[in-house]
């Protein structure tokens, strides 16, 4: 069937048929591009969530480290105090003997 026969049967002018054909091809390309864009956006969202989780873990680690630093300082002070007490007890023991 020739394009003129199709346009006559559909009661559409051949130029309109050509314009529709060109536009529909462009629309298909645009539709495909939009779908590709949505797929890439979905991948970016997944990647951003992974990065956010990684940064949260790192933040939690450093926050925990600061808490541990306080505990380490406290333990160091307790060790110094116990060392001082041990020295006093040794001195008292030597004085008693």
N, CA, C and O atoms as a Tinker XYZ file with bonds, in Angstrom:
   388  protein
     1  N      0.838000   -1.168000    0.000000    73     2
     2  CA     0.000000    0.000000    0.000000    64     1     3
     3  C      0.888000    1.237000    0.000000    63     2     4     5
     4  O      1.845000    1.300000    0.772000    81     3
     5  N      0.607000    2.183000   -0.811000    73     3     6
     6  CA     1.400000    3.398000   -0.928000    64     5     7
     7  C      0.925000    4.451000    0.067000    63     6     8     9
     8  O     -0.220000    4.406000    0.518000    81     7
     9  N      1.782000    5.385000    0.408000    73     7    10
    10  CA     1.400000    6.415000    1.364000    64     9    11
    11  C      0.164000    7.204000    0.941000    63    10    12    13
    12  O     -0.629000    7.624000    1.785000    81    11
    13  N      0.001000    7.405000   -0.381000    73    11    14
    14  CA    -1.180000    8.151000   -0.841000    64    13    15
    15  C     -2.449000    7.354000   -0.565000    63    14    16    17
    16  O     -3.479000    7.921000   -0.198000    81    15
    17  N     -2.370000    6.045000   -0.743000    73    15    18
    18  CA    -3.537000    5.203000   -0.471000    64    17    19
    19  C     -3.878000    5.216000    1.023000    63    18    20    21
    20  O     -5.049000    5.247000    1.403000    81    19
    21  N     -2.834000    5.193000    1.863000    73    19    22
    22  CA    -3.054000    5.217000    3.313000    64    21    23
    23  C     -3.674000    6.544000    3.718000    63    22    24    25
    24  O     -4.627000    6.579000    4.497000    81    23
    25  N     -3.128000    7.647000    3.183000    73    23    26
    26  CA    -3.653000    8.958000    3.557000    64    25    27
    27  C     -5.079000    9.142000    3.057000    63    26    28    29
    28  O     -5.896000    9.779000    3.722000    81    27
    29  N     -5.377000    8.590000    1.896000    73    27    30
    30  CA    -6.734000    8.694000    1.374000    64    29    31
    31  C     -7.695000    7.862000    2.216000    63    30    32    33
    32  O     -8.804000    8.305000    2.516000    81    31
    33  N     -7.273000    6.665000    2.596000    73    31    34
    34  CA    -8.122000    5.789000    3.393000    64    33    35
    35  C     -8.356000    6.375000    4.785000    63    34    36    37
    36  O     -9.442000    6.227000    5.344000    81    35
    37  N     -7.345000    7.038000    5.347000    73    35    38
    38  CA    -7.477000    7.605000    6.684000    64    37    39
    39  C     -8.017000    9.016000    6.643000    63    38    40    41
    40  O     -8.225000    9.637000    7.685000    81    39
    41  N     -8.245000    9.524000    5.445000    73    39    42
    42  CA    -8.746000   10.892000    5.243000    64    41    43
    43  C     -7.779000   11.901000    5.878000    63    42    44    45
    44  O     -8.191000   12.862000    6.529000    81    43
    45  N     -6.476000   11.648000    5.665000    73    43    46
    46  CA    -5.421000   12.509000    6.191000    64    45    47
    47  C     -4.558000   12.939000    5.017000    63    46    48    49
    48  O     -4.262000   12.136000    4.132000    81    47
    49  N     -4.162000   14.183000    5.007000    73    47    50
    50  CA    -3.318000   14.713000    3.945000    64    49    51
    51  C     -1.925000   14.095000    4.057000    63    50    52    53
    52  O     -1.447000   13.872000    5.169000    81    51
    53  N     -1.258000   13.813000    2.927000    73    51    54
    54  CA     0.077000   13.194000    2.969000    64    53    55
    55  C      1.093000   14.004000    3.781000    63    54    56    57
    56  O      1.962000   13.426000    4.433000    81    55
    57  N      0.990000   15.323000    3.746000    73    55    58
    58  CA     1.927000   16.148000    4.521000    64    57    59
    59  C      1.678000   15.940000    6.019000    63    58    60    61
    60  O      2.621000   15.851000    6.804000    81    59
    61  N      0.408000   15.865000    6.402000    73    59    62
    62  CA     0.078000   15.611000    7.806000    64    61    63
    63  C      0.623000   14.259000    8.243000    63    62    64    65
    64  O      1.121000   14.105000    9.359000    81    63
    65  N      0.521000   13.288000    7.355000    73    63    66
    66  CA     1.028000   11.951000    7.662000    64    65    67
    67  C      2.546000   11.974000    7.854000    63    66    68    69
    68  O      3.072000   11.315000    8.751000    81    67
    69  N      3.243000   12.731000    7.015000    73    67    70
    70  CA     4.704000   12.857000    7.138000    64    69    71
    71  C      5.075000   13.567000    8.442000    63    70    72    73
    72  O      5.993000   13.145000    9.146000    81    71
    73  N      4.362000   14.639000    8.755000    73    71    74
    74  CA     4.640000   15.384000    9.986000    64    73    75
    75  C      4.398000   14.487000   11.198000    63    74    76    77
    76  O      5.192000   14.474000   12.138000    81    75
    77  N      3.305000   13.746000   11.170000    73    75    78
    78  CA     3.001000   12.835000   12.274000    64    77    79
    79  C      4.099000   11.782000   12.413000    63    78    80    81
    80  O      4.506000   11.447000   13.526000    81    79
    81  N      4.571000   11.267000   11.295000    73    79    82
    82  CA     5.617000   10.249000   11.317000    64    81    83
    83  C      6.903000   10.801000   11.924000    63    82    84    85
    84  O      7.536000   10.149000   12.755000    81    83
    85  N      7.283000   12.003000   11.505000    73    83    86
    86  CA     8.504000   12.625000   12.027000    64    85    87
    87  C      8.357000   12.907000   13.521000    63    86    88    89
    88  O      9.266000   12.618000   14.299000    81    87
    89  N      7.222000   13.467000   13.923000    73    87    90
    90  CA     7.003000   13.797000   15.324000    64    89    91
    91  C      6.938000   12.548000   16.200000    63    90    92    93
    92  O      7.459000   12.543000   17.315000    81    91
    93  N      6.304000   11.499000   15.704000    73    91    94
    94  CA     6.198000   10.295000   16.508000    64    93    95
    95  C      7.563000    9.658000   16.715000    63    94    96    97
    96  O      7.831000    9.116000   17.787000    81    95
    97  N      8.429000    9.712000   15.713000    73    95    98
    98  CA     9.793000    9.203000   15.891000    64    97    99
    99  C     10.534000   10.010000   16.946000    63    98   100   101
   100  O     11.224000    9.450000   17.797000    81    99
   101  N     10.387000   11.333000   16.884000    73    99   102
   102  CA    11.040000   12.182000   17.881000    64   101   103
   103  C     10.463000   11.922000   19.269000    63   102   104   105
   104  O     11.198000   11.904000   20.257000    81   103
   105  N      9.165000   11.723000   19.344000    73   103   106
   106  CA     8.540000   11.453000   20.636000    64   105   107
   107  C      9.017000   10.124000   21.207000    63   106   108   109
   108  O      9.207000   10.002000   22.417000    81   107
   109  N      9.212000    9.135000   20.351000    73   107   110
   110  CA     9.738000    7.853000   20.815000    64   109   111
   111  C     11.142000    8.021000   21.395000    63   110   112   113
   112  O     11.481000    7.439000   22.425000    81   111
   113  N     11.944000    8.825000   20.711000    73   111   114
   114  CA    13.297000    9.100000   21.199000    64   113   115
   115  C     13.276000    9.836000   22.525000    63   114   116   117
   116  O     14.057000    9.534000   23.428000    81   115
   117  N     12.377000   10.804000   22.637000    73   115   118
   118  CA    12.252000   11.546000   23.891000    64   117   119
   119  C     11.779000   10.621000   25.002000    63   118   120   121
   120  O     12.290000   10.686000   26.120000    81   119
   121  N     10.816000    9.766000   24.709000    73   119   122
   122  CA    10.309000    8.819000   25.698000    64   121   123
   123  C     11.423000    7.893000   26.178000    63   122   124   125
   124  O     11.536000    7.612000   27.371000    81   123
   125  N     12.241000    7.423000   25.243000    73   123   126
   126  CA    13.360000    6.559000   25.603000    64   125   127
   127  C     14.373000    7.318000   26.461000    63   126   128   129
   128  O     14.901000    6.774000   27.431000    81   127
   129  N     14.640000    8.568000   26.103000    73   127   130
   130  CA    15.582000    9.375000   26.887000    64   129   131
   131  C     15.066000    9.609000   28.303000    63   130   132   133
   132  O     15.831000    9.563000   29.266000    81   131
   133  N     13.762000    9.860000   28.422000    73   131   134
   134  CA    13.174000   10.064000   29.741000    64   133   135
   135  C     13.293000    8.790000   30.575000    63   134   136   137
   136  O     13.603000    8.850000   31.764000    81   135
   137  N     13.047000    7.648000   29.957000    73   135   138
   138  CA    13.188000    6.381000   30.685000    64   137   139
   139  C     14.629000    6.147000   31.131000    63   138   140   141
   140  O     14.862000    5.694000   32.252000    81   139
   141  N     15.595000    6.449000   30.271000    73   139   142
   142  CA    17.003000    6.311000   30.633000    64   141   143
   143  C     17.361000    7.257000   31.777000    63   142   144   145
   144  O     18.128000    6.905000   32.674000    81   143
   145  N     16.790000    8.463000   31.730000    73   143   146
   146  CA    17.031000    9.434000   32.801000    64   145   147
   147  C     16.478000    8.917000   34.120000    63   146   148   149
   148  O     17.132000    9.050000   35.154000    81   147
   149  N     15.290000    8.333000   34.104000    73   147   150
   150  CA    14.705000    7.780000   35.331000    64   149   151
   151  C     15.562000    6.652000   35.886000    63   150   152   153
   152  O     15.753000    6.554000   37.098000    81   151
   153  N     16.079000    5.801000   35.006000    73   151   154
   154  CA    16.941000    4.713000   35.459000    64   153   155
   155  C     18.214000    5.260000   36.103000    63   154   156   157
   156  O     18.649000    4.781000   37.151000    81   155
   157  N     18.805000    6.269000   35.460000    73   155   158
   158  CA    20.035000    6.837000   36.022000    64   157   159
   159  C     19.749000    7.539000   37.343000    63   158   160   161
   160  O     20.576000    7.499000   38.255000    81   159
   161  N     18.589000    8.182000   37.457000    73   159   162
   162  CA    18.225000    8.819000   38.727000    64   161   163
   163  C     18.069000    7.770000   39.824000    63   162   164   165
   164  O     18.489000    7.986000   40.961000    81   163
   165  N     17.469000    6.646000   39.485000    73   163   166
   166  CA    17.306000    5.576000   40.478000    64   165   167
   167  C     18.668000    5.067000   40.939000    63   166   168   169
   168  O     18.872000    4.825000   42.129000    81   167
   169  N     19.598000    4.906000   40.002000    73   167   170
   170  CA    20.946000    4.467000   40.370000    64   169   171
   171  C     21.642000    5.503000   41.245000    63   170   172   173
   172  O     22.339000    5.153000   42.198000    81   171
   173  N     21.450000    6.782000   40.919000    73   171   174
   174  CA    22.061000    7.836000   41.727000    64   173   175
   175  C     21.485000    7.862000   43.141000    63   174   176   177
   176  O     22.218000    8.090000   44.103000    81   175
   177  N     20.201000    7.636000   43.269000    73   175   178
   178  CA    19.576000    7.607000   44.590000    64   177   179
   179  C     20.157000    6.464000   45.419000    63   178   180   181
   180  O     20.447000    6.634000   46.603000    81   179
   181  N     20.324000    5.312000   44.798000    73   179   182
   182  CA    20.902000    4.165000   45.506000    64   181   183
   183  C     22.331000    4.485000   45.936000    63   182   184   185
   184  O     22.717000    4.203000   47.071000    81   183
   185  N     23.111000    5.068000   45.039000    73   183   186
   186  CA    24.504000    5.407000   45.354000    64   185   187
   187  C     24.569000    6.448000   46.468000    63   186   188   189
   188  O     25.411000    6.345000   47.360000    81   187
   189  N     23.683000    7.454000   46.428000    73   187   190
   190  CA    23.659000    8.468000   47.476000    64   189   191
   191  C     23.287000    7.871000   48.830000    63   190   192   193
   192  O     23.821000    8.286000   49.859000    81   191
   193  N     22.385000    6.909000   48.835000    73   191   194
   194  CA    22.025000    6.249000   50.090000    64   193   195
   195  C     23.215000    5.477000   50.648000    63   194   196   197
   196  O     23.441000    5.471000   51.858000    81   195
   197  N     23.980000    4.824000   49.767000    73   195   198
   198  CA    25.165000    4.095000   50.212000    64   197   199
   199  C     26.197000    5.054000   50.802000    63   198   200   201
   200  O     26.801000    4.769000   51.836000    81   199
   201  N     26.390000    6.186000   50.139000    73   199   202
   202  CA    27.349000    7.185000   50.622000    64   201   203
   203  C     26.888000    7.739000   51.966000    63   202   204   205
   204  O     27.691000    7.906000   52.885000    81   203
   205  N     25.584000    8.025000   52.076000    73   203   206
   206  CA    25.059000    8.554000   53.336000    64   205   207
   207  C     25.260000    7.551000   54.473000    63   206   208   209
   208  O     25.631000    7.931000   55.584000    81   207
   209  N     25.015000    6.278000   54.193000    73   207   210
   210  CA    25.199000    5.243000   55.219000    64   209   211
   211  C     26.672000    5.157000   55.627000    63   210   212   213
   212  O     26.989000    5.013000   56.808000    81   211
   213  N     27.556000    5.245000   54.653000    73   211   214
   214  CA    28.986000    5.190000   54.940000    64   213   215
   215  C     29.410000    6.381000   55.798000    63   214   216   217
   216  O     30.161000    6.223000   56.761000    81   215
   217  N     28.928000    7.570000   55.445000    73   215   218
   218  CA    29.268000    8.758000   56.224000    64   217   219
   219  C     28.689000    8.688000   57.634000    63   218   220   221
   220  O     29.317000    9.145000   58.589000    81   219
   221  N     27.506000    8.123000   57.763000    73   219   222
   222  CA    26.897000    7.978000   59.090000    64   221   223
   223  C     27.729000    7.027000   59.952000    63   222   224   225
   224  O     27.962000    7.291000   61.131000    81   223
   225  N     28.175000    5.914000   59.352000    73   223   226
   226  CA    29.025000    4.975000   60.087000    64   225   227
   227  C     30.322000    5.645000   60.539000    63   226   228   229
   228  O     30.769000    5.452000   61.670000    81   227
   229  N     30.921000    6.432000   59.646000    73   227   230
   230  CA    32.165000    7.119000   59.984000    64   229   231
   231  C     31.921000    8.142000   61.101000    63   230   232   233
   232  O     32.725000    8.262000   62.025000    81   231
   233  N     30.816000    8.869000   61.009000    73   231   234
   234  CA    30.471000    9.842000   62.041000    64   233   235
   235  C     30.268000    9.146000   63.387000    63   234   236   237
   236  O     30.762000    9.610000   64.414000    81   235
   237  N     29.546000    8.043000   63.373000    73   235   238
   238  CA    29.324000    7.290000   64.608000    64   237   239
   239  C     30.641000    6.791000   65.198000    63   238   240   241
   240  O     30.832000    6.804000   66.414000    81   239
   241  N     31.549000    6.349000   64.318000    73   239   242
   242  CA    32.851000    5.867000   64.782000    64   241   243
   243  C     33.620000    6.979000   65.476000    63   242   244   245
   244  O     34.159000    6.774000   66.564000    81   243
   245  N     33.676000    8.168000   64.854000    73   243   246
   246  CA    34.425000    9.269000   65.454000    64   245   247
   247  C     33.751000    9.776000   66.723000    63   246   248   249
   248  O     34.427000   10.177000   67.670000    81   247
   249  N     32.426000    9.758000   66.743000    73   247   250
   250  CA    31.718000   10.154000   67.955000    64   249   251
   251  C     32.027000    9.172000   69.075000    63   250   252   253
   252  O     32.232000    9.570000   70.222000    81   251
   253  N     32.059000    7.890000   68.738000    73   251   254
   254  CA    32.394000    6.857000   69.716000    64   253   255
   255  C     33.838000    7.014000   70.172000    63   254   256   257
   256  O     34.139000    6.808000   71.347000    81   255
   257  N     34.727000    7.374000   69.264000    73   255   258
   258  CA    36.137000    7.556000   69.622000    64   257   259
   259  C     36.292000    8.671000   70.642000    63   258   260   261
   260  O     37.084000    8.555000   71.576000    81   259
   261  N     35.534000    9.757000   70.466000    73   259   262
   262  CA    35.612000   10.856000   71.425000    64   261   263
   263  C     35.127000   10.383000   72.792000    63   262   264   265
   264  O     35.701000   10.750000   73.817000    81   263
   265  N     34.083000    9.580000   72.809000    73   263   266
   266  CA    33.596000    9.024000   74.069000    64   265   267
   267  C     34.638000    8.122000   74.702000    63   266   268   269
   268  O     34.830000    8.142000   75.918000    81   267
   269  N     35.306000    7.335000   73.883000    73   267   270
   270  CA    36.374000    6.456000   74.388000    64   269   271
   271  C     37.559000    7.272000   74.880000    63   270   272   273
   272  O     38.232000    6.874000   75.831000    81   271
   273  N     37.818000    8.391000   74.255000    73   271   274
   274  CA    38.930000    9.242000   74.676000    64   273   275
   275  C     38.686000    9.733000   76.108000    63   274   276   277
   276  O     39.610000    9.773000   76.920000    81   275
   277  N     37.458000   10.101000   76.406000    73   275   278
   278  CA    37.133000   10.532000   77.762000    64   277   279
   279  C     37.346000    9.388000   78.759000    63   278   280   281
   280  O     37.882000    9.588000   79.849000    81   279
   281  N     36.920000    8.201000   78.367000    73   279   282
   282  CA    37.099000    7.040000   79.237000    64   281   283
   283  C     38.580000    6.707000   79.420000    63   282   284   285
   284  O     39.006000    6.337000   80.514000    81   283
   285  N     39.353000    6.839000   78.357000    73   283   286
   286  CA    40.798000    6.572000   78.459000    64   285   287
   287  C     41.465000    7.575000   79.405000    63   286   288   289
   288  O     42.324000    7.201000   80.203000    81   287
   289  N     41.071000    8.835000   79.314000    73   287   290
   290  CA    41.610000    9.851000   80.231000    64   289   291
   291  C     41.237000    9.523000   81.675000    63   290   292   293
   292  O     42.056000    9.661000   82.584000    81   291
   293  N     40.007000    9.092000   81.875000    73   291   294
   294  CA    39.557000    8.723000   83.223000    64   293   295
   295  C     40.373000    7.542000   83.758000    63   294   296   297
   296  O     40.792000    7.542000   84.915000    81   295
   297  N     40.595000    6.529000   82.898000    73   295   298
   298  CA    41.407000    5.381000   83.314000    64   297   299
   299  C     42.836000    5.786000   83.637000    63   298   300   301
   300  O     43.435000    5.262000   84.576000    81   299
   301  N     43.385000    6.714000   82.863000    73   299   302
   302  CA    44.753000    7.183000   83.105000    64   301   303
   303  C     44.841000    7.873000   84.469000    63   302   304   305
   304  O     45.801000    7.666000   85.212000    81   303
   305  N     43.840000    8.691000   84.792000    73   303   306
   306  CA    43.816000    9.359000   86.096000    64   305   307
   307  C     43.690000    8.339000   87.226000    63   306   308   309
   308  O     44.350000    8.466000   88.258000    81   307
   309  N     42.840000    7.324000   87.029000    73   307   310
   310  CA    42.683000    6.281000   88.048000    64   309   311
   311  C     43.984000    5.503000   88.247000    63   310   312   313
   312  O     44.329000    5.146000   89.374000    81   311
   313  N     44.700000    5.241000   87.164000    73   311   314
   314  CA    45.979000    4.530000   87.266000    64   313   315
   315  C     46.989000    5.357000   88.050000    63   314   316   317
   316  O     47.719000    4.829000   88.889000    81   315
   317  N     47.025000    6.656000   87.772000    73   315   318
   318  CA    47.944000    7.532000   88.514000    64   317   319
   319  C     47.594000    7.537000   90.001000    63   318   320   321
   320  O     48.484000    7.510000   90.851000    81   319
   321  N     46.305000    7.573000   90.312000    73   319   322
   322  CA    45.883000    7.557000   91.711000    64   321   323
   323  C     46.239000    6.231000   92.395000    63   322   324   325
   324  O     46.707000    6.216000   93.533000    81   323
   325  N     46.010000    5.115000   91.682000    73   323   326
   326  CA    46.352000    3.807000   92.274000    64   325   327
   327  C     47.860000    3.666000   92.441000    63   326   328   329
   328  O     48.325000    3.085000   93.421000    81   327
   329  N     48.622000    4.195000   91.491000    73   327   330
   330  CA    50.091000    4.147000   91.628000    64   329   331
   331  C     50.527000    4.943000   92.857000    63   330   332   333
   332  O     51.414000    4.518000   93.597000    81   331
   333  N     49.902000    6.091000   93.066000    73   331   334
   334  CA    50.233000    6.901000   94.249000    64   333   335
   335  C     49.867000    6.152000   95.529000    63   334   336   337
   336  O     50.626000    6.172000   96.498000    81   335
   337  N     48.700000    5.485000   95.538000    73   335   338
   338  CA    48.292000    4.704000   96.713000    64   337   339
   339  C     49.239000    3.541000   96.976000    63   338   340   341
   340  O     49.569000    3.258000   98.128000    81   339
   341  N     49.671000    2.878000   95.937000    73   339   342
   342  CA    50.616000    1.763000   96.085000    64   341   343
   343  C     51.914000    2.272000   96.702000    63   342   344   345
   344  O     52.471000    1.623000   97.588000    81   343
   345  N     52.399000    3.412000   96.253000    73   343   346
   346  CA    53.629000    3.988000   96.820000    64   345   347
   347  C     53.440000    4.316000   98.302000    63   346   348   349
   348  O     54.328000    4.076000   99.119000    81   347
   349  N     52.271000    4.867000   98.635000    73   347   350
   350  CA    52.002000    5.179000  100.050000    64   349   351
   351  C     51.965000    3.910000  100.885000    63   350   352   353
   352  O     52.528000    3.872000  101.979000    81   351
   353  N     51.314000    2.877000  100.386000    73   351   354
   354  CA    51.248000    1.598000  101.124000    64   353   355
   355  C     52.632000    0.985000  101.272000    63   354   356   357
   356  O     52.943000    0.418000  102.320000    81   355
   357  N     53.452000    1.084000  100.267000    73   355   358
   358  CA    54.838000    0.571000  100.375000    64   357   359
   359  C     55.602000    1.338000  101.433000    63   358   360   361
   360  O     56.339000    0.759000  102.231000    81   359
   361  N     55.415000    2.652000  101.431000    73   359   362
   362  CA    56.097000    3.474000  102.449000    64   361   363
   363  C     55.611000    3.105000  103.836000    63   362   364   365
   364  O     56.421000    2.997000  104.757000    81   363
   365  N     54.309000    2.909000  104.012000    73   363   366
   366  CA    53.764000    2.527000  105.312000    64   365   367
   367  C     54.259000    1.137000  105.734000    63   366   368   369
   368  O     54.568000    0.915000  106.905000    81   367
   369  N     54.331000    0.213000  104.787000    73   367   370
   370  CA    54.802000   -1.134000  105.070000    64   369   371
   371  C     56.260000   -1.110000  105.496000    63   370   372   373
   372  O     56.647000   -1.809000  106.432000    81   371
   373  N     57.067000   -0.312000  104.817000    73   371   374
   374  CA    58.489000   -0.187000  105.168000    64   373   375
   375  C     58.646000    0.458000  106.540000    63   374   376   377
   376  O     59.548000    0.107000  107.301000    81   375
   377  N     57.761000    1.404000  106.851000    73   375   378
   378  CA    57.837000    2.088000  108.147000    64   377   379
   379  C     57.436000    1.132000  109.272000    63   378   380   381
   380  O     57.961000    1.231000  110.381000    81   379
   381  N     56.523000    0.218000  109.002000    73   379   382
   382  CA    56.074000   -0.726000  110.029000    64   381   383
   383  C     57.093000   -1.837000  110.244000    63   382   384   385
   384  O     57.130000   -2.410000  111.332000    81   383
   385  N     57.885000   -2.154000  109.299000    73   383   386
   386  CA    58.850000   -3.255000  109.434000    64   385   387
   387  C     60.091000   -2.747000  110.013000    63   386   388
   388  O     61.037000   -3.509000  110.213000    81   387
